[in-house]
Amino acid sequence: MSEVDTCNCPWCRWDHSTGLEDLVFEVEEEDLENDSGHAANVNVGSESATGDQLVDCKPCGLESISWSNPFPALKALCISETSINAWQHVEELSKFPHLHSVRMKGIQLLSTADVTEEDRRKLSIACLPTISNLNGSSISETERDKAERHCLTYFSDKESKPAVFQVLQEKHGQLTPLADVDIGYGFQEWAKLKFIHKANIVHEANMHVVEPVGTLRLYISKKLFLPLRSFRMWHRASGASHKEGLMEDLEELFLDSLPMSRFNFLDGDEIFIDDI
């Protein structure tokens, strides 16, 4: 186990035998007893009498801390550009009891050719059941439900499945790849949308909702005279044609390359525009 000179700091690096190297933890100050601002090495050491792995960070004095309750005040974590290559490593993040925000872009696990941009977000959400924010975007109940179902269909015919697969199967039942797809219900190529900015309906328009979300962003920018990257967009399924139960949550239009049809726009739906 490596040692470094005295640092007594709230920033640590984790050297884990499973391959999660150099993960930078944004640790709340109450997790440690100091705030000197230097880096320290946190290594997973021997097992305790109960079988839990123990974290040993000599510079910070974090010796013999049970891995079953690590960093109890940790709320935000960035693992982007790391060599994580298995879903079981991602699922380990659920062990942090107060972790609610994660950034994980450019990791090895999600860089394979058969994983689309939409797959990346959905699968990440499904395998992180305790977080409420991923890569800077909030996760609504509707988005999580869709992500969990997508995870079941995505892994249904794959030999290797994440541990969360069984949990989700018990929750949603056994789904086949097309079990939750209804390609006919309520589809509209054009939809009349209401645009809401600063709590006021500022515009209404009939939009071609098979085009990319980026087209909608460009339209709003021109109509409301807003810089292209100065606002976020949210969709609420408030039209009368939506199925009951899908009209409560706001869902962020987070990726310009996604087709608007992915969000099931129908007549009467609302687009909320928030200034950044």
Rosetta blueprint (number, residue, H / E / L):
1 M L
2 S L
3 E L
4 V L
5 D L
6 T L
7 C L
8 N L
9 C L
10 P L
11 W E
12 C E
13 R E
14 W E
15 D E
16 H L
17 S L
18 T L
19 G L
20 L L
21 E E
22 D E
23 L E
24 V E
25 F E
26 E E
27 V L
28 E L
29 E H
30 E H
31 D H
32 L L
33 E L
34 N L
35 D L
36 S L
37 G L
38 H L
39 A E
40 A E
41 N E
42 V E
43 N E
44 V E
45 G E
46 S E
47 E E
48 S L
49 A L
50 T L
51 G L
52 D L
53 Q E
54 L E
55 V E
56 D E
57 C E
58 K H
59 P H
60 C H
61 G L
62 L E
63 E E
64 S E
65 I E
66 S E
67 W L
68 S L
69 N L
70 P L
71 F L
72 P L
73 A L
74 L L
75 K L
76 A E
77 L E
78 C E
79 I L
80 S L
81 E L
82 T L
83 S L
84 I L
85 N L
86 A L
87 W H
88 Q H
89 H H
90 V H
91 E H
92 E H
93 L H
94 S H
95 K H
96 F L
97 P L
98 H L
99 L L
100 H L
101 S E
102 V E
103 R E
104 M L
105 K L
106 G L
107 I L
108 Q H
109 L H
110 L H
111 S L
112 T L
113 A L
114 D L
115 V L
116 T L
117 E H
118 E H
119 D H
120 R H
121 R H
122 K H
123 L H
124 S H
125 I H
126 A H
127 C H
128 L L
129 P L
130 T L
131 I L
132 S L
133 N E
134 L E
135 N L
136 G L
137 S E
138 S E
139 I L
140 S L
141 E H
142 T H
143 E H
144 R H
145 D H
146 K H
147 A H
148 E H
149 R H
150 H H
151 C H
152 L H
153 T H
154 Y H
155 F H
156 S L
157 D L
158 K L
159 E L
160 S L
161 K L
162 P L
163 A L
164 V H
165 F H
166 Q H
167 V H
168 L H
169 Q H
170 E H
171 K H
172 H H
173 G L
174 Q L
175 L L
176 T L
177 P L
178 L L
179 A L
180 D L
181 V L
182 D L
183 I L
184 G L
185 Y L
186 G L
187 F L
188 Q L
189 E L
190 W E
191 A E
192 K E
193 L E
194 K E
195 F E
196 I E
197 H E
198 K L
199 A L
200 N E
201 I E
202 V E
203 H E
204 E E
205 A E
206 N E
207 M E
208 H E
209 V L
210 V L
211 E L
212 P E
213 V H
214 G H
215 T H
216 L H
217 R H
218 L H
219 Y H
220 I H
221 S H
222 K H
223 K H
224 L H
225 F L
226 L L
227 P L
228 L L
229 R L
230 S L
231 F E
232 R E
233 M E
234 W E
235 H E
236 R E
237 A L
238 S L
239 G L
240 A L
241 S L
242 H L
243 K L
244 E L
245 G L
246 L L
247 M L
248 E L
249 D L
250 L E
251 E E
252 E E
253 L L
254 F L
255 L L
256 D L
257 S L
258 L L
259 P E
260 M H
261 S H
262 R H
263 F H
264 N L
265 F L
266 L L
267 D L
268 G L
269 D L
270 E E
271 I E
272 F E
273 I E
274 D E
275 D E
276 I L
